[in-house]
Amino acid sequence: MNNKRMFAAMAVAVAAMIGWTLLVAYIEKQNPQWEINRTRAREQQEFLARQATTQVASTQPGPIVTTAPITTSDVLGITGASTSSVESPAAAVSGRSVASAARAQTSDLGSPLPNDKRFAMGVSLSPYGASIQAVTLNDYRKSVQTNDRYVFQTPSEVDPENTRPLATRSITVDGVVHSLINVPWILEHSDDASVTYRIDLTEGASPILRVRKTFTISPRRDGGDAEKGRQFEITITTDLENLTALPMKVATEFNGPSTLPRELDAGQDRNVVVAYDNSGTVSLTHHFVEYFTKEKPTMDLTRSDKSLPLLWVGSSSVYFNALLRPDRITKSEENQVPEYLQKVEGRLLNPDIGTPADRQVAVTVQTTEIELAGDRRKVTLPLRFYVGPRQRQLLNESYFAAFPLCYDATLNTSSGICSICTFQWLINILVWMLNIFHVVVRDWGVAIICLVCVVRLLLHPITKRSQINMAKMAKLSPEIQRLKDKHGDNKDELNKAMMGFYREHGMSQVMGCLPMFLQMPIWIALYSSLQSTFELRQAPFLYFFNTHFTWIKDLAKPDHLLAWQPIALPFGMHIDGFNLLPLLMGIVFFLQQKFTPKPVAMTPEQAQQQKMMMVLSTLLFPLFLYNGPSGLNLYILTSTTIGMIESKIIRDHIKERDLRESAGPVIIDVPARRDGKGKDVTPVEKRGFIARLMERVKDAQRKAEDLKKNRGK
């Protein structure tokens, strides 16, 4: 079969696959409510039942705290009470106190209902420190095994009272520190989109400072990606109002984002991400939770290693971001750096935990002293808090991609060791191609298979050249063996003779491994993109008509045919299920090695080494990729299988050509073509890129030898 037939067969196969998926898409479009309504109704009923139970519990009478000014003696009078039965209403220092609410009241923003049509998220707020208790992204599930929504930005289980996200920890007035971390604030206003908490600091019977903190979210909008992205943003404003006639200096301390839930079964996942101002561009630094150790439990994040000032700080995983941007107090400032930040620190909460990936890190932010003039003068500290998916479609939009946010920088997945062998531009190209294929075939697994076909087509000229090169080496193996027998004791002479022999017959030792070498960066880039591309999170393979046609339900995770509790293995590895794709990949690798013709005659020792390499390569790849993303294993399995078929077709073509050559030359008289002026226009044979490249290499080698001979004379 020649190349045209092979390309035609592949084109027909791809066209049939695309036609089938388009037919499936059409049927789905004609029946959009198959099982969807029943599934959504069941999810909402379960959620409403849980909400009803929670609301009944929350409406029970709670602990009452006084609204009257409280002195130091009043506070000391309740120190013997337990926090579980009596909630401390104030914390006073040097005769000053905090006047708090009559009842600790929680409040909610948005809606956590699955696929709510008005809001993309639900935010549960706590009065203690006026903080966030939880954020629920109602469009996304926690895992493929459950219908529960994705919930994050919750207090750490290690220290829940002191790690509520965005809780005001303390306020310092003229050098006097007032601890507010567990003090309930007054709920002043609440609706679906905005909540305001208030707290007053008093001295004796007179209020001196009023603090209001307002949380606001945006509903869903039908605009472009900019509008869609803002539905995941919470704006927080902290108003500091001087209630006296005298000026004062006020500083605050508050919590940053909390550590996100783990997404990967293995490898570095969660990190504290910090953006610094590098002369109008963003310089990003990732501090993975594994970097915080018992010997180094804290990190000062205020400035980078090159003393660059901080723009924003956040917590990130491979699929989600929680990014906090302190805005400038006055918009007229040209400098985008919030100058009122004094210190931003990351602190390890559980240094004694055995598994580094399970470490919890808390971020705290301290402001500088802010001048507040008398007579009810007010200063507002604005914050922007993005709590949403790490999705290219959203973060590449102009609002988030423009300085000083530049949240699109978090999409860079080629940091660390992978950056040595792959490039971010290659990851972007692969993701772009996958999205194009997904638009057509409506299945991410089929899109990966289409990507395999495109890559194999692009590499076909090199693969064909490699197979021809190996066939030549196999044919000339007796002559190669004679050279080895002749110069076996002199390696330098043997290498020189072998190089001359390869050059004389137009062969190259590099061509044999060149196709694999060119595919390795693609595999590594695909590994990074599959584990960080949000669209592939929980994406099944062949899921149509609300039915799974395969056992693969998440292309970004291992393909568990069977699952069980994790079993620890040496070298920090684990096994938590039976994965079929890596085993199939090992079988295909073995068959590929088995049926690949050996290029040269080998001694018994070399044959034994070749056999050992075949066994090792067959075992090592499935072992290394056993817990890898099923999408990557699907890509390698498909690519290797197509490569075997392609190699068989090329070898058959070479055999047919050799048979024709052995039968003798066939002369075909082709008359010359001439134009109207009688000029010969017979087309000249065109050579491919590889042939031209090899010819240039030969010319360079001949010139080098001639130069060497001339110097010897």
N, C-alpha and C positions, 0 to 999 in steps of 0.2 A: 504494500500500500504506500503510495507516495504522500508527499506533504499535503497536497491539495485535498486528497481524500481524508487525511487525518483532520485537517482544519474543518472540512465540510462536516465530518461526523461530530466533532466537538460543537460546531455552530448549531447543528440540528438538535443535539442534546440540550444545549443551553436554551435554544428557542422553545423546545418542548417543555422544559422546566419553567420558563417564564410564562408560557401560555397556560400551564396548569395552575400556577400560583395566581395569575390574573383571573382565571375562572373561579378559583376559590374566593378571591377577593370580591368578585361580582356576586357570588352567592351569599357571602357574608353581608354585603351591602343590601341585598334584597331581604335579608332576614336579620336585622340588627339586634333584635330583642331576644334571640335564642339564649336562654339561660341567664342573660345579663340582668334582666329585671328581677328574676327570682334571687339571684346571687346578691344583687345590691339591696333588695328588700330585706333579705335575711341579715346582711351585715348591719343595716340601719336599725333593725329591730333589736339585735343583740346590743348595739351601742346604746340605744335609747333605754334599754332595760338597765344597763350598767349606770347610765347617767341618772336615772330615776332613783336608784339606790343611793348614789352619791349625794344627790340633792336632798334626800330625806335626812341623811346623816348630817349634812352641813347646816340644815335649818334648825337643828337642836340648839337649845340655849348654850352659849359659849361663855367662857370666863369673862367677867366684867372688870374693866380697869378704869380707874378714875380719870376724869378730864381736868381735874384741878391741878394747879402747879404743885410739883412734888419736890421737896427739899431733900438734902442728903440724908437726914435722919429718917425721912419717910422711906427712902429706898432701902436703908440699912435695916429697917424694921421688918422687911419681908425676905431677908436673905435666907432665913431658915426654911422657906417654902420650896417645895420641889417644882421644877418647871413643868412636870407632867400634870400637876393639879392646879397650880397658879402661874399664870404667865406674867413675868416681870414687866410692868408697864413702863419703866424708865431706867436709865442709867445716868447718874449724876456725878459730876466731879467739881470740887471746890465750890459747893453751894449752888451750882447751876443744875437744872433738871430738864427733863423732856416731858412735855404734855402730849399724851397719846390718845388713841381712839377709845371709845366706850366699848367696843367689841372688835376683836380681830376678824376682819372680813376679807375673804378671798374674792377674786373677780376673774372673769374670763373675757378674752378678746377673740373675735372670729368664731370659728366652728371646727371641732375635731371630727365631725361627721364624715364618713367616707365619701369622697367625691362631691363635697358640698359645692353647690353652684355659685355661692356668693363669696366665700372666703377660701383661700388655699391652705390656711392653717388655723389652728386653734392655740391660743396662748393662755396658759393658766398662771395667774399672778398671785403672789403671796404678800400679805401686809408686812411681814417681818423683813425689815430692811427695804421694803418696797421693791420686791425682786420677782424674778421669773421662776416659777415652780416647774414648768414643763412646756415644751413646744411640740405640737403634733402636726405633722405634714399629712393632710388627709388624702392626698392623691397617691401616696406611696405606702406599700406594705413593709412591715418589719422584716419579713422573710417569705419565701415561697411556701413554707409549711403552714402559715397562718394568715388570717385576714386582718389581724391587728395592724393599725396604722403605725408608721414610723414615729417614735417619740424620742426626743433628745433634749439637751439643755435642762437637765434635771440636776438637783444637788447630788454630790458624790456620796456614795454609800459609806465611804470611809469617814467623812465628817459632814453630815447633811446640814447641821445647823449653821456652819460657817462657810458653806460653798454654794449657796443659792446664787445662780447667775445674776449679775448686775445688782446685787444687794448692796445698799450703802452701808459700809462697815462702820464708818465713823465720820464725824464732822468736827473740825478744829476751829474754834473761835478765839482769836487773839491768844493763841498758844495753848488753850485749854481743850483737851481731847474729850469728845462725847462719843461713847461707843453706842452704835445703833444696830449692830448686826442681828440681835434677837429682840428688838423693840418693834411692836406693831405700830404701823402708821394708820392715820385716819383715811378711810375711803371717802374721798370728796366727790368724785364723779365716776360714773361707769355706764358705758353702752357697748354695743358690739364692736365698735372701731376705736374707742378711746377710753382710757382709765386714768384717773388722777388720784394719787395718794399725797397726804400732807402730814407734816409733823412740825411742831413748834418747840423751840428751845427757850426756856425761861430762866430768869435770874430773880430769885425771890418770888414775888407775885407778878412780875412784869415780863412779858414776852420780849425776847431780843432778836430772834431770827426765825423766820418761817421758811420751810423747805417744801417745795412741791415737786413731785416727780410724775410726769405724764408719759404713758405708753400709748402709741398710735400705730395702727396697721392699715393697709390699703386693701380694699376688696378686689376681687378679680375684675379685670378689664379686658375689653375686646380689641385693644390696640395691638401694636407690634410687640416685639420681644422686650422692649423697654418697659412697657406697661405690665407685661407678664412677670418680668423680673422683680418689679417693685412690690408685688403681692407677697414676696418673701422677706420684705424688709420691715423692721420695727424701728420707729423713731422714738427716742427717749430724750426728753428735755428735763433738766433739773434746774428749777428756779430757786435762787438764793435771795431772799428779801430781808433787808435790814429794817427791823421794826423800831429801832431807836433813833435818836437825833444825832448820835455820835458815829463817826466812821469806825469800821471794824475790818479785820482781816480774817477771811474764811478759807479753809482748805478741806477737801473731802477725800475719802478713800472708799473705793468700791470694787466689787468682784468683777472679773472679766468672764468670758465664756467658759463653760465647763468642758471637760474632756468628752469627746463623742464616743458612741458605742463602736465596738469593733465590727469590721466588715469582712476582713480576710481571715481565713483559717490559719494562714502562715505568712510570715514576712512582715515588714514594717508597714503599719497602716495609719495610726493616729499620731498627730503631731501638733505642736504649737507653732503657728505660722506668724511671722512678723514681717511687715513691709516698712522699708526705710526710704527716705527721700534721697535719691542720688542725682542731684542737679536736675530735677524735673522728670526723672524716670524712677520707677519703682525697683528697688533691690530687695528680693525676697529671701528670707532665711527660714528653713524648716528645722525645728527642734523636735525630733521624734521622742515619744515618751520613754523609749529605751535609753535616750541620752541622759535622762535624769537618774542619778544613782544615789546610793546611800552616802558615798563619799562626796558627791556634788549634788545635793538635793535642791538647790536654788540656782536660778539664772537671772541676771539683770538684763532685761530686754529693752531698756530705755534707748540705748544706742547700739549700733552694730559694731563689729570688730574694727571697722574703719571709721568709727565715730559718726556715722550717718544718723540723723534724727529720725524718730519713729513717726510713721503715718497712721498705721493701724495694726491691730493685733487680733489674733483669732485662734480657733481650734478647728482642725480639719481632719477628715478621713479620706479614703479613696473616692467616696461618692458624695459627701456632704461637707458643707462649710458653715461655720458660725464665726463671722468676721465683724469685729467691733471697730468702728471708725469714729474717734473723737473729733468732731468738727471744730472749726475756729469759732471763737466767741463773737468776733466782729467780722462780717463778710467782706469788709473793705480791705482787709489785710491781703497783700499779694502773696505772702508766704503761706503755703498750704499746710505747713507743720503746725499742729496745735501746741502753742508755746506754753500752755498752762499745765502740761504734763511734767510732773517732777520725777516719778519713778514708775516703771512697769516691771513686774517681777513674776517669774514662773516658779512654782514651789511644788516639790514632790510630796504627795500626801501619804503614800504607803511604801516607804523605803524598804520594809522588811518582806515584801511579797516575793515569792519565789520566781514567778514568771514575769520577765521584763515587759512583755507585751500587755500585761494587765495593770501596769502602773497608771495611777491617776495623778494628774497635774492640775493645780489651781493657779489662776492668773489674777493678780491684784493690781489696781491702778491707783496711784496717788497723784493728786493735783498740787500745784504750787499755791501759795497764799494769794487770794484774790481780794483786791481792795473793794470794799463796799461802803459808799458814802452814806450819810445818814438820811433821815426823812423818807423811809420806805424805798430807797434805791434798790434796784434789782439787777442781778446778773444771771444769764441763762447759759448753762453748759449743755450743748446739743451733742447727741450721739446718734449714729446710724448703725443698726445691727442687722446684718444679712444672715438669715437662718434658712438655708435652702439647699437645693441640689448643686453639686459641682458639675453643672451641665454647660456644654459649649454654647448651645443655642441661647442661653440666658447671659452667661458671663462674657461672651464676645460682643454683646450689644453695647452700643456707644456709652450708655449711662454707666455701666459697671466697668467698661474697658478704659474709660478716660481717666487721666490723672486727676486727683490723687488716689482714686479707688484702685483701678487696674486689677480688679479681682480675676480677670482672665489669666493673670500670671500664675494662679493656683492650678491652672490646667496643665502646666508643664509637668510631665511625668518622666522625663529623661534625666532626673537628678540622681545622684548617687552613683553606684557602680555601673548601672545600665547606660549611663551617659558615655562610657568609654566605647561601647560597641553599637550605639544607635544614636539617632538624632531626633529632635523634637519635630522637625519638618517632615521626617518620614512617618512619625506617628500621626501627624495631622493629615497627611495624604491618605494613609490607610483608613483613618476614621472617616474622611470625606468620601472615599470610595465605598466604604461599608454603608454609609448613609444613602448614597446614590442607589446602590443595589437594593437596599431595604425599601426604598420608595417603589421599586418595581416589583420585587418578589414578596414583600410584606412579611418576611421572616428573617431574623438575624442569622440563624444557622445557615439558611440557603444563601444569604448574602456573603457569608464567609466562604462557602463553596464557590460562589461566583468570583470572589477575590482570588481564590486558588487558580481558577481557570485563566484569569487575566495574567497573573504572575507567571504561570507556566507558559503561556503564549509568548510573553515578553522574553522569557529565558530560553525559548525553544531554539533559536539559532546557536546559542552557546552550548546548550545541551547536545544538539546535533553534532556540533564541532567536537565536543568532548567524546561522544560515542565513536565518531570517525577516527579520532586520535587513538582511542583505546583499541579499536579494531586494527589499525596499522601496527601498534605495538605488539598485539597478539600475533599478527602475521609475521613480524620480523623478530619474534622472540628467539629463534635459533641463533641469529646473528648477534643479538644482544648477549646471549649466553656465551658465545665464543669470545666476545670482548671481555666478559667477566673472567673466563678461564685464562685469557691471555694476560690481563692486568690485575688479576685478583689480589696480588700481594702489594700492589702500589695503588693506593686509593686516589692519589692526585692524578696519575696517568689514566686510571679508570674513569674518573669523573670527566677529564678532558676528552677522552675518547667517546664517552657516552654523549657529551654535549655536542661534539662534532657529528656523531651519528644521528642524533635527533634533528640537528640543524639540516643535515643533508637530506633527510627524508621528510622535512616539514612537520615534525612532531614537537609537542611541548609537554613537559611533565606537569605543568600547572593546570592544563585543560581538564585533567581527570577530576580534580576536586573543585574547579571553579564554580560549577552550578551550586554546589552545597555552600561554598564560601559566600556567594552572592545572596543566598537565601537566609543565612544566619542573622544579618541585621534586621531582615523582615520578620523573622520569628521573634527576635527579642523585642522589636517595636510592637509587634502584635501582642506579645505577653504583657507589655506595659499598658497598651491601649485597652485590652480586654478587661484588665483589673482596675481601670480608672475611667473608662467611658461610661457615663451614667446611663445611656440608652441601653447598654448591654446588661445592666443590673437586673437580675431576675428575668432575663429574656429566655424563653424556652426555644427548643428546636422542634420544628414541625408541629406547631400548635394552631389548629384550624377547627372551626365549628365547635369551639369551646371544648375541644378534646385534644389530649396529648397523644401524638402518634409515636413518640419516642419517650424514653425514660429521662431525657435531659431536660430539666426544668429551669436551669440557670446556667447560661453559657459563661458567666463570669466566675463560676465555682466548679469544683470537681463534679463529675457525673456520677453521683451516688446511685448505683443500681440497688444497693442495700446500704443502710446506714446503721451505725451503732455508736456507743459512747467512745470518745477518743482514747486510743491506746498509745501510751508514750513509747517512742523508739529511741535508739541512740542518736547522738549528734543533734538533739533538739527536735527531731522529726516526730510525727505522730500519724496514726492511721485511724480514720473514723468512718470508713465505709468501703464497700467493694466498688471500685471504679472500673468499668469495662473498657472505655476508650484507650487508656494506656496499655492494656493487655493486647487489644487488637493492633495497636501501633507497634508493639514488640513483635507480633507475628508478621506484620507487613515488612518491618525492617529485616527480619530473618529471611523472608522470601526474597527481598530485594538483594541482600548480600549473597543468597544462595544462587540466584540466577544471573548475577552480574558476571560477565566473562572476565577471567583473569588476564591482565594486560601482558604479562611477561612470564617466561618459564621460571619456575621457582625451585630452589633447593628444598629438601624435606624440612629443614629448619624454618625457612621462610614460609612454607605452606602451613607449618604448625602455628607460626606467629599470625598469619592471616586468619587462621581458624579462631585463634584466641581473640583477635580484634573483632571478628564477626560476632562472637558470643558476647563480648563486653559491650559493643555498641548496641546489640539487641537488648541487653539487660539495663544498661545505664540510662538510656533515654526514657524508657517507661518508668524507671525508678525515680529519676529527677523530676519528671513531669506527672508523677502519680497524683499529687495533690495540686497540680496546676489547673488553670481554668479549662473547662471542657471545650470552650470555643477554640483555644489554642491547640488542644489535642485533636479536635476535629479538623482544624486547618492542616496540621502536620500529617495526620492520617490520610486525608484526601489528597494532599500534595504528593505524598510518597506513593500512593496507589496509582495516581495519574502518571507519576514519573516512571513507575514500572511498565505501565502500558505504553507510554511514549518511547521508552528505551527498547521495548520489544519491537515496536513498529520501525524504529530507526535501524535496528539490527537486521530486521528482515529486508529493509530497503538496501542496506549495504550488501547483504548476501546476493540479492537480485542483481545489483550492479556488478559484483565480482563475477557472477555467472556469465553475464553478458560480456564482460571483458575477457574472460577465459575462452569464450567461443570465437574470439577474433574480432578485429575492428569492422565496423559496418560503415561503409562510405556512402554518404548521401550527397548527391550533387544538388546544391542549392544555388540557383542563379542569382547573380548580384542584382541588387535593386539600384536604379539610377533615377535621379530627379529629371526635371524638364530640360536642364542644361547638360545632361549626360554625366553628372557627377555621381560617384558611387556613394550610396547612402545605406549600405549594408550595416545593420546594427552590430556594434561591438559588444562582446560578452561582458556583462557587468559582474563585478565581484562584490561580495558582501563586506561588511565592516570588519569582521574577524579576519577574513582573508587579506584585506588590505593592511590590517594591523600586523599580521604575521609577516607579510612581505617587507614592511618597514623595519621590523625587528631583524630580519635576515640581512637587509641592506646595512643596517647599523653594525651588525656583527662582522660582515665582510669588510666594511671600512675600518673597523677596529683591528682586524687581523692584518690588513694591508699596512696600516700605520705601524703596527708592531714589527712587521717584517722590514719596513723601511728603516725603522730605528735600529734594528739588528744589523743592517748593512752599514 
